[in-house]
Amino acid sequence: MSVATQRQGSSTDQASYNSCANPIQHRPRNYVSYPGSSYILPSDEDEQARLALQHRVLVRALGDRLVVAPITLTPGNHVLDCGTGSGIWLLDLASKVSPDVQLQGIDIEPRLFPTTRPENMQLQVGTATKLPEEWSNKFSLINQRLLIAALKSIEWPVVLKEIHRCLAEGGWVQLLEAKRWGAEGPHSVKHRQLLELLFSSRQLLIDCSVQLPKMLGEAAFQNVHVEEYRLPAGKWAGQEGIDVRDNFINVFRGMKTPILNAGGLGYVNSEEEYDQWMDDMAQEWDETEGTTVDICVCYAQKVPVEA
Ligand SMILES: C[S@@+](CC[C@H](N)C(=O)[O-])C[C@H]1O[C@@H](n2cnc3c(N)ncnc32)[C@H](O)[C@@H]1O
């Protein structure tokens, strides 16, 4: 029996992970256990720290902006953060807007929710695929950041329709996703191949960033805009590059359990081998000037349907 199956307490989707005949023994982290979720990243203290670093990296990349969509939040507005994680985007926003702007977060996993939060910030457990009925036409802005490793291909259109339903007329959705990452060296190229296999085995949409503009149109959004940003990754780019490297290599380290529980998917045979691979990939980024992680921000508006 694998270490993963022996472990007590929460475990994500262990049934599907353990359906593999030959899971590879390793020390697993905590994962979410929301029914039907394909989410492949952990939910623990290390992930909380990573999300804090990631937030700093992303906000810096966007020129110190939390909101890219063309909206000025005013008292009485409601804002939703879908898949809020540790709520760090909302907490940051709370420090920059009027306390009379109402801030709401939702996530399938409450473990990372902050223990203290401002009075105008509420958090609840739930899925982006089925937002509460009473949220129809409520929000001026809905933010959703990095659900690439969470939403299945068939869920993306559902989530965008739900977001559209919950936006007030004239309101904006803002979606940030990773587009491309890593060097052209052997460690990075092989890892991208592994991720394509992992994502497709769990019906996740690895190229969601490319498909978002079209999907937004199909979900009745208008005024669709796309902005792309290249984040330098690796020591060659100084502290900024080290932060980007650490964040994204740690994303990949976090995918170790789903990969090993799936028997390594033909790419890896032991925990040690995977750990070494991540070290080698980090070094490859350090030594390959020009390595980047590319992200894209799509924002779009719900406009009144003409009679
Ligand atoms: C990579 S984390 C990003 C967290 C946050 N958006 C941020 O940028 O800091 C993805 C989050 O999405 C959540 N998640 C996964 N599937 C979800 C779903 N169907 N509905 C809502 N949240 C989901 C996970 O629990 C996790 O907290």
The ligand as a Gaussian input file, in Angstrom:
#p B3LYP/6-31G(d) Opt

LIG

0 1
 C       -3.632000      28.165000      -7.435000
 S       -4.791000      28.507000      -6.180000
 C       -5.039000      30.273000      -6.459000
 C       -5.627000      30.986000      -5.267000
 C       -5.927000      32.459000      -5.495000
 N       -6.824000      32.637000      -6.627000
 C       -4.676000      33.248000      -5.710000
 O       -4.419000      33.673000      -6.827000
 O       -3.943000      33.455000      -4.719000
 C       -6.318000      27.853000      -6.841000
 C       -7.454000      27.864000      -5.842000
 O       -8.636000      27.460000      -6.525000
 C       -9.404000      26.667000      -5.640000
 N      -10.358000      25.886000      -6.424000
 C      -10.117000      24.753000      -7.131000
 N      -11.232000      24.353000      -7.763000
 C      -12.209000      25.254000      -7.452000
 C      -13.581000      25.381000      -7.800000
 N      -14.205000      24.512000      -8.605000
 N      -14.283000      26.416000      -7.290000
 C      -13.693000      27.310000      -6.453000
 N      -12.387000      27.231000      -6.088000
 C      -11.657000      26.226000      -6.592000
 C       -8.365000      25.864000      -4.874000
 O       -8.878000      25.315000      -3.682000
 C       -7.281000      26.926000      -4.670000
 O       -7.482000      27.623000      -3.459000

